[in-house]
């Protein structure tokens, strides 16, 4: 599944590094390149992840969806 930011719809991300001592240290975080939202796992922080299917309309006794006919 391709990464798509749920905040801005950006499709690129990068690992977050911070200055430490005389160099840099990699963190457990990543960020969206478009809006800089931070997250830990891009596969969990993406549009469409965990979406539940739309519930079906309840059926009337005739077998047709309620409100139609």
HELIX and SHEET records of a PDB file:
SHEET    1   A 3 UNK A  13  UNK A  20  0                                        
SHEET    2   A 3 UNK A  23  UNK A  32 -1                                        
SHEET    3   A 3 UNK A  38  UNK A  39 -1                                        
END                                                                             
